Amino acid sequence: MTGLAADRRTFLKGLGVLGAAALVPGCATSTPSGSGASAATGELALQSSLSSEQTKAALAKMIDAYNKTGGKVKVNTVAVEIYRTQLPTYLASANPPDVYTWYAGSVANSYAKKDLLLDVSSVWDTMKNYPQAMQNLSTSDSGQKIFVPTNYYWWGVYYRKSNFAKWGVKPPTTWAEFLQVCETIQSKGIPPIGIGTGGTPWVASAWFDYLNIRINGAPFHRRLLAGEERFDDPKVKAVFSKWQEVLPYFDPKGKSIPFQEATSVLLAGRSGMFLIGAFVADSAPKDAADDIDFFQFPIIDPEVPVAEEAPIDGYFASKRAKDPEAVKKFLTWVATAEAQELYVRNSTGTVIPANPDGKSADTPLVRKGKAMVESAKELTQFFNRDSSDALQPTADAALIKFMDKPDQVDQILKDWQAAAGKVFKA
């Protein structure tokens, strides 16, 4: 599935836009974590990984609307870090939840390979307006449709325009310019680069992803994450050599706080920039929304075709769902422009429907993100999405250790390859 990330023309045909904010998230209920409560109640149990206040409320409105049509869906929300580790257990349990929020591509396919996901090909029969690339990323190796996309977004280096103006810097386009911006911001007594790996270590993977696709290209990156290349390859070491150039500019306090708090640090002007997804706008107060901007991750080698991270979010379902036809009815509904627009209207302005007929907010931030992705030659998603949830912890361990002990990079890469090899053999 990693090779299905398609070039931009294929991906964007019929789309026109690429969106933001993570998948339709959930509202907390009394359903126990991992419980398949629908067996007793006749309800579908929807397990959700996203719990921000705005997105939780937006899903609640969407589910209420569906239930008024005669459906019965109950949502259980689990913090994403717990959800990520517990998802295999949910799916493999004797009485699993019916439907799950998660990701398209290789990560979904990794569960399909274990015969854990419901075939939703009949739902896709109603989704004729979705582009081929989305179909590809929603199809298992065996040819079954296993995923229904609902929205997607872009990553970038975010900053506050007013702070850049105060510090006398402009958004860089090249790596050399980026280093100069870092040097200038640091001279003002501000940590130039925010990071939030305390409790959310996966944030570091964005740096690995972007440096790798800028230096070695998206095809190599996808092969590496599929186990077809080695993490101790000199090409990968080159990624870390380049990363070492900016490590002195990282906020030293960022290692002990999660990305949500690192976002607050950025918004408060206590850090200069933050490589993060467009969901960063979820945390911005209304009076700061127009001050939030981003720039494309700097170009390092102009000979390497430009790739951008563009994660797709949506739903898959358990193969052991109690009422598969009810699941398919629900997924057919969330695939509609009507359902997705309802979610968009009640969530952040950066959320864009996956349905090509769905309307999104026409804001400068969304237009800029859309233009950046449309101009990309290649698209990737994110480390675990282009590999598997099982491989993500190997990245977390390697990257956090590198940020602490960059002089041990050779041993770190050797250990990473050994850990990744075990995942690929499992």
N, C-alpha and C positions, 0 to 999 in steps of 0.2 A: 504493500500500500504506500510505502514511502515514495515510490516513483510516480505516484499519481498526483503530485502537487502541481502539475500542468503549468504551461506558460501563461502569462497574464492574459493573452487574448482569448485563449480557451476558457480560462477561469471566469473572466469578466463578461464573456458573451452572454447577453440576456440579463446581466446583473446591473451594470451601470455604476454600482456603488459598492464600497466595502465598509463594513460598519464596526461598531465598537461595543464596549461593555460586555461583560460575560453573560453567558446564557441565562435564559429565563430562570431566575433563582426561586427560592422557596420561602414558605411561611411556616413558622414553627407550630407543631401540633403536639399532642400528647402521645402520638405513636412512638413506641420505643425504637431507638436507632437499629436499623436492620430488620425491623419487623415486617412481615408480610400480612398485616392486619386485615387486608381485603378478603382473606379466606373466610373470616367470620362475618364480616359486615357487608360484603357485596360491593365494597368500594375498591377502586384502584388505589394502591399505595404508590405515591410518587416520592422518590427519594431525591432530595435536592442538595447540591453542594454549595450554593451561593446564598449568603445571608445578610448582605448589606441592607440597611433600612429601606432604601428606595426600591431596590430590586425585589425584596421580599414583598413589599406592598404591591408592586406591579404584578407579580405572579398571583398574589391573592385575588386581585381584581380579575385577572384572566381566568383563574380557576372558578371564581364565582360565576363568571359569565358562562363558562362551559357547563357548570353544574345546573344552571338555570335552564339549559337545553334538555335536561334529563340525565346528564352524566353524573357520575359519583366518583370524585377524585379527592383524596386526602393527601396533604403534603407533609413530609417530615424533612426538616432542614438539619444538616450536619455541617459543621465547619470544614472548609475545604481540605485542610491538612489531615484531619481525621478521616474525612470521606475518601481521600485518595488512598490511604492505607487500608481502609475497610472495604472498599468497593469489591475486591476479589471475594471477600468473605460474604458480602451481601449476595452476590450473584451465585455463589456456590452453596449457599445455605439451603436447607430442606424446604423452607417456607420464605422465599425471597420477596422483597418488594417487587412490584410489577414494572414500574417505569423509573428511569434514572436520567438526571441531567448529567451530561458529560461531553466528550469531545469526538470530533470526526477523525477519519484517517486511520493511521497505524494503531493508535491507542484503542480505538473501537475494534479494529480488526484483531488485535491481540486477544480480546475476550471472545470474539467469534471463533477464533482458532480452537478455543477450548470448548466450543459448542455450548456457550452460555447465553447467547443472544437470540432473540426472536427474529424470525424472517419477516420483515415488513415490506416486502416487495409489492404487496397489494396497495399499501399506502402510497408508494411511489407511482403507482398507476394513475393516481389523482393529481400528481405533481408535475404535469407535462411542461410547465413553464420554468422549472428549475434547470440551470445550465448543466452541461455534461460533466464538468469538473466537479461539481457538487455531488452528482450521482456517483462519480468514481470514488470520491472520498467517503461515501456512505455505503460502499459495496465491499463485502468481504472477499477474501481470496477465492472462496468457493462460488462467488457470483451472486450471493444473496444480498439484498438490501437490508442493512442492519441498523441504520441511523437516519434520523430525520433532523436536518439542520434548521435552526430557528434564527440565528443571528451570527455576526462575525465582526471582527474589529482589527485595528492595526496597532503596532508598537512604534514608539519613537522616543526621542530624548526630550522630555518635557521641562518647561521652565516658566517663570513668570516674566512677562514682557516688561513690567515696570522695574523689576530688579535688574534685568539685562541693561535697561536704559540707565539705571542708577550706577551700575558698575562700568558702563561704557563699553559693553561687548555686544557683538552681533552673532546670530546663529551661524555656526561654521558649516562648511560643506566638505572640507577635506580633513584628513587626520592631522595634518600640520596645523591647520587653523583651529581644530578642536583642542590640541595641546596648548595653543596660545591663549584660548579662552579660559582654559583651566588655570593657567598660570596667572592671568589677570584677576580672576575671581579669588584665587587663593591669596593674592596680594592685598585683597580687601579684608582679609581675616575671615573669609567664609569657605567652608569645605566645598570645593567645586562640584563633586559628584556624590549624590545621595545613593544609599543602598539600604535595603531592609531585609537582611538575611536571618535575623533573630526570630526563629519560629517559622519563617517562610524562606527557607534556604533556596528554593527553586528560583527565586528572583535572580540569583547569580547566573542561571542558565541563559538568560537573555544576553548577557555579555559574551558567553561562549558562543551562542548561536550566531550573533551578529558578527563577531570577529571572524568566525569560521566561514560564514557565507561571503564576507567581504574579502577575505584572503584566499580561500580555497574554492569558493563557489558553492551554490546550492546543491548541484548533483553530488559532489564529494560529501557534503554535509549529510545528505539523505542516505548515502551509502554507508557512511560511518555509523549513523544511528540505526541502520538495519543490520549491522554486524558484518558488513562486506569490506570495511576498512578497519584499521586498528587505532586505538586511542594513543598508543605509543609511537605512532608514525611521526616522522620529522615534520610533516605538514601540520600536525596537531600541535607539536611543540612550538611551531612558528606562531600559532595563535596565542599561546601563553607568553611568548617573548614580546609580542605587541601589547598584550594586556599589561605586562609589567611596566610599560611606559606611563600608564595612567594610574596605577595602583597608589602612588603617593598622593593623588588628588581625591581619593575616596574618603568619605566621612568616616573617621574611625569609630564613631558611636553607632554607625549603621549596622555593625555586626551584632548588636545586642537588641535591636528593635525590629518588629515585623514591618512589612512593606506599608501597611496602613499608617503606622506612626511615621515612617520615613516620608510618606506623602504629606503628612501634616508639617513635618520639618521643612519640606520644600515650599509649601504654601506660606509658611511663616517667614520665609526668607533666610532660614538658617542653613540651607544648602542651595547650591546653584542650579543643578540639573539632576534629572532622574530618568534612567532608561526603564520605561514601564509601559504597560498597555493603556489604551485609551480609557479604560475603566478608572484611571486616576482621577478623571473628572467627577466621578461619583462623590469624592470627598471635598470637592471645592465648594465653598459657600457661594451663594448666589451673587454676592457683590464682587466675587473674585473670578467668576466664570469667564468674563470677557478678557481677563488678564492672563489666562492659561493658554500657552501655545506649545508647539513642539517643532523639532527639526529632525530631518532624516538622519539616521545613524551615519556618521561621516564615511565618505568613500576613502578606501585605503589603496586599492589597486584599480585604476580606471580600466584596466584590461579585463577585469572580472565582471561578468554580467550582473547588474544590480538585482538583488533579491530583497524582499521585505517579509517580515513576519506577519502573517494574516490568519490568526486562529479562527476556526469555525466551531460554534457551540450548538448544542441541540439535545436530542434525546435518543436513548436506546431502551430496549425492554428485555426483561428476563425471558428466556426460553420456557421457563416454568411458570410464567404468569398464569394466575388462576382463570382469567377470562381473556384469552388472546384477542377475541373479536372486539371486546370492549376497549382493550389497549389500542388496537388499530383504529378504532373509531376516534379515540382521543387524539392519537398522533395525526390522523387525517385532519382533524380540526386545528391543531397547533401549526400545521403546515400552511394554513390559509393566510392570506394577507390580512384579513379581518382580525384574526387572533393576534398576529404579530404586531399589528398597528395598535391594538388595545394595550399590549404590553409596552410598546414604545411610548405611547402618550402618558403612561403613568410611571415611567422610569426616567433614566437620564437622557439628556439630549444627544448623547453620543451613540446610543443604541440604534442600529439599522437592521431592518428585517432581512432575513435570508431570502424570503419570497421576493422575486424580482418586481412583483406588482405592489409590494408594500411600500408605504411612504415613510420617510425618515425626516428628522428635523433638518432644516436647511440652514445650518450654522457655519460660520467660517472654519471652525475646527473640523467638522465633518467633511466639508468641501475640500479642505487641505489634505486630510487623511485619504479621502477618496482619490484625489489627484495623484498622491504619492504612490498608492498601490497600483493604480491604473498604468502608471509609467514604469513599473517594475518589470523586468524581464523574467523573473522567477519568483515564486511564492513558497515560503515555508510556513509552518504553523508555530510550533514551540517544541522544546526538546522532547518532552514526554509524548506530545501529540504526533511527532514525527518518528517516535520510537515506541515506547510503551510506559505505562505507569511503573512497571517493574524496573526499568532502566533508570528512571529519574533519581532514586536514592543513590545510585552510583555516581551520578553527576553531582548531586548535593555534597556528598562526601569529598569528592575530588576537588571541586571548585572552592568550597569553604576552606579546605586545607591549603590550597594554593594561595588564597587571599591572605591567609595567616603566615604561610611559610613559602613564599615564591622561590626561594633558593633551592627547594627540594622538588622542583618540577619534574625531573627525570623519574624519581621514585614515585611521585604522585601519578604520573601517566602510566607507569608500569603497573601500579596497583589498580588503577582505573580499568586498564585492559583486562586484568585478571578478574575483577568483579563483574565487568560487562560480559566477559566470556561465560561466566556461570549463568548469567541471565539468558543469554542466547541459547545455551545448551538445555535450559530447563524446559 
